[in-house]
Amino acid sequence: MEMMWSVWFFILGAVLASFGGVVGYRLPKKMKVMGVERSQCDHCGRQLKWYELFPIFSFLAAGGKCGTCKKRIPVIYTVVELLTGGLYAFSFLKYGFSVELLLACSLILLCAIIFVSDLLYFIISDKVLIVFFIWFLALQVMFEYRTWLDAVAGGLLGFCFLLLLAILSKGGIGGGDIKLMGVLGLVLGFQGAFLTLMIASFVGLFVGVIGLLMKKFTRKTAIPFGPYLAFGVLLTFFLKTELIAFLF
């Protein structure tokens, strides 16, 4: 039964990630998310058929190419669907039916949307952040999954640290990253926000140095920070106890 539920959560995660990819793709371009025609091919503009909209399977069935123009379909959406589905299944196996599962699934979906929008456009939508902030605040009110002092301290740490970094770097950190970290800090608390910032910073620095050494980047190359924050928050959420024991 547990394995069956994990399969259903994988499917749920993939479906929500598919919708999240639409949100991450359309909102930065000021396109409507709901009440519009189905997705189109990015290359030829052909409206996709209903059977081309199934997460993961439609991409595999089409061989990763548009059926009309035969050009490559961006693989980023399928990767996000696979990762989100896998993380949803893992979350169920780890937490069962609990408030932690609800928090995990919400964080994963937020990270999926942020990953797509920030990687493609260097934009983290205020609308997305407002929706998730209200949702996480509602969960805190209903379940008080951490003390209010810890939640507020985490939000302030995340927001203020990146704000200070943005000021010192003269715009090196975007406003979306600052607000995102404020929302994440509310969920993670003070320790979790600190760990997330540390992990995201080290991973971002590592990728930047490797990119420079391989001459893929220059010192002026803009690198989205949202995906690193997404990696940091998920690693912290799932492995906070282990990380604290290992680091401190």
C-alpha positions in Angstrom: 0.0 0.0 0.0 2.8 2.4 0.9 4.5 1.8 -2.5 1.2 2.4 -4.3 0.8 5.7 -2.5 4.3 6.7 -3.5 3.5 6.0 -7.1 0.4 8.2 -6.9 2.5 10.9 -5.3 5.1 10.6 -8.1 2.2 11.1 -10.6 0.9 14.0 -8.6 4.3 15.7 -8.5 4.8 15.3 -12.2 1.4 16.8 -13.0 1.9 19.7 -10.6 5.4 20.3 -12.0 3.9 20.4 -15.5 1.6 23.1 -14.4 4.4 24.8 -12.5 6.5 24.8 -15.7 3.6 26.6 -17.4 3.5 29.2 -14.6 7.3 29.6 -14.6 7.3 30.0 -18.4 4.2 32.3 -18.8 4.2 34.7 -15.9 7.5 36.3 -16.6 6.3 36.9 -20.2 3.1 38.4 -18.8 1.0 35.7 -20.4 -2.2 34.3 -18.8 -1.8 31.1 -16.9 -5.4 30.0 -16.8 -8.2 30.3 -19.3 -5.9 30.3 -22.4 -5.3 27.9 -25.2 -3.1 24.8 -24.7 0.7 25.1 -24.8 2.4 25.6 -28.1 5.6 24.5 -29.7 8.3 27.1 -28.9 9.6 26.9 -32.4 6.7 26.6 -34.9 3.9 27.8 -32.7 1.7 24.7 -33.3 -0.9 24.2 -30.5 -0.2 20.9 -28.8 -2.8 18.1 -28.9 -4.3 16.8 -25.7 -2.2 13.6 -25.9 1.0 15.7 -26.1 0.4 17.2 -22.7 1.0 14.2 -20.5 4.0 14.9 -18.2 7.2 12.9 -19.1 5.4 10.3 -21.3 4.5 12.7 -24.1 8.1 13.9 -24.3 9.4 10.4 -24.5 6.8 9.3 -27.0 7.7 12.2 -29.3 11.4 11.4 -29.0 12.0 14.8 -27.6 11.0 16.5 -30.8 8.0 18.5 -32.1 5.8 16.3 -34.3 5.5 19.2 -36.9 8.8 21.0 -37.2 10.9 18.2 -35.7 12.9 20.6 -33.6 14.0 19.7 -30.1 11.6 20.2 -27.3 13.3 22.0 -24.3 14.2 19.2 -21.9 14.1 21.4 -18.9 10.4 20.8 -18.3 10.7 17.0 -18.4 13.6 17.1 -16.0 11.6 19.3 -13.6 8.7 16.9 -13.9 10.9 13.9 -13.2 12.6 15.5 -10.2 9.4 16.8 -8.8 7.7 13.5 -9.1 10.6 11.7 -7.5 10.8 14.2 -4.6 7.0 13.9 -4.0 7.3 10.1 -3.8 10.3 10.4 -1.5 8.5 13.0 0.7 5.6 10.5 1.2 7.9 7.7 2.1 9.8 9.9 4.5 6.9 11.7 6.2 3.7 9.8 5.5 0.5 11.7 5.7 1.6 14.7 7.9 2.0 18.4 8.0 5.7 17.8 7.0 4.5 16.1 3.8 2.3 19.1 3.0 5.2 21.5 3.6 7.6 19.4 1.6 5.2 19.1 -1.4 4.6 22.9 -1.3 8.3 23.7 -1.1 9.1 21.3 -4.0 6.4 22.9 -6.2 7.6 26.4 -5.4 11.2 25.4 -6.2 10.0 23.8 -9.5 8.4 27.1 -10.6 11.3 29.2 -9.4 13.8 26.9 -11.2 12.1 27.3 -14.6 11.4 31.1 -14.4 14.8 32.1 -13.0 16.8 29.9 -15.2 15.0 31.0 -18.4 14.3 34.7 -17.6 16.2 35.6 -14.4 12.8 36.5 -13.0 11.1 35.3 -9.8 7.5 36.4 -10.0 6.0 38.4 -7.1 2.7 36.8 -7.8 4.1 33.3 -7.1 5.8 34.4 -4.0 2.7 36.1 -2.6 0.6 33.0 -3.2 3.1 30.7 -1.4 3.7 33.2 1.4 0.0 33.3 2.2 -0.1 29.5 1.9 2.8 28.9 4.2 1.5 31.6 6.7 -1.9 29.8 6.7 -0.2 26.5 7.5 1.8 28.1 10.3 -1.4 29.5 11.8 -3.3 26.2 11.5 -0.5 23.8 12.6 2.2 26.1 14.1 4.9 23.7 12.7 7.5 25.9 14.4 7.5 28.6 17.0 6.5 32.1 15.7 9.7 33.5 17.0 11.7 31.0 14.9 9.6 31.5 11.8 9.9 35.3 12.0 13.7 35.1 12.7 14.2 32.8 9.7 12.3 35.1 7.4 14.2 38.1 8.6 17.5 36.4 8.4 16.9 35.3 4.8 15.5 38.6 3.6 18.0 40.9 5.4 21.1 38.9 4.6 20.4 38.9 0.8 19.3 42.5 1.0 22.6 43.5 2.6 24.4 41.4 0.0 22.5 43.1 -2.8 23.5 46.5 -1.4 27.2 45.6 -1.0 27.4 44.0 -4.4 25.5 46.9 -6.0 22.7 44.8 -7.5 24.5 41.4 -7.7 21.5 39.8 -6.0 18.1 40.3 -7.5 15.0 41.5 -5.6 13.2 38.2 -6.4 16.0 36.3 -4.6 15.6 38.5 -1.6 11.9 38.1 -1.3 12.1 34.3 -2.1 14.5 33.8 0.8 12.2 35.7 3.1 9.4 33.3 2.2 11.7 30.3 2.6 13.0 31.5 5.9 9.4 31.6 7.3 9.2 27.8 6.6 12.7 26.9 7.6 13.3 28.9 10.8 16.5 30.5 11.7 18.8 27.5 11.5 17.2 26.3 8.3 17.5 29.7 6.7 21.2 29.9 7.7 21.9 26.4 6.2 20.1 27.2 3.0 22.0 30.4 2.5 25.3 28.7 3.2 24.6 25.8 0.8 23.3 28.0 -2.0 26.3 30.3 -1.7 28.9 27.5 -1.7 27.2 25.7 -4.6 26.8 28.9 -6.6 30.4 29.8 -5.9 31.6 26.3 -7.0 29.6 26.4 -10.2 30.9 29.9 -10.9 34.5 29.0 -10.4 34.1 25.8 -12.6 32.5 27.9 -15.3 35.4 30.4 -15.2 38.0 27.7 -15.4 36.2 26.0 -18.3 35.8 29.4 -19.9 32.0 28.9 -20.0 31.5 32.1 -18.0 33.3 35.4 -17.7 33.4 37.6 -14.6 30.5 39.6 -16.0 28.3 36.5 -16.8 24.9 36.8 -15.0 24.1 33.6 -13.1 20.6 33.0 -11.6 20.7 32.4 -7.9 17.2 31.1 -7.5 18.0 27.5 -8.6 20.8 27.4 -5.9 18.4 28.6 -3.3 16.0 25.9 -4.4 18.7 23.2 -4.1 19.7 24.6 -0.7 16.2 24.7 0.8 15.3 21.2 -0.3 18.5 19.8 1.0 18.0 21.6 4.3 14.4 20.6 4.6 15.1 16.9 4.1 18.5 16.6 5.8 18.6 19.5 8.4 19.4 17.3 11.4 22.1 15.4 9.5 23.6 18.6 8.1 23.8 20.3 11.5 25.4 17.2 13.1 27.9 17.1 10.2 28.8 20.8 10.1 28.6 21.7 13.8 
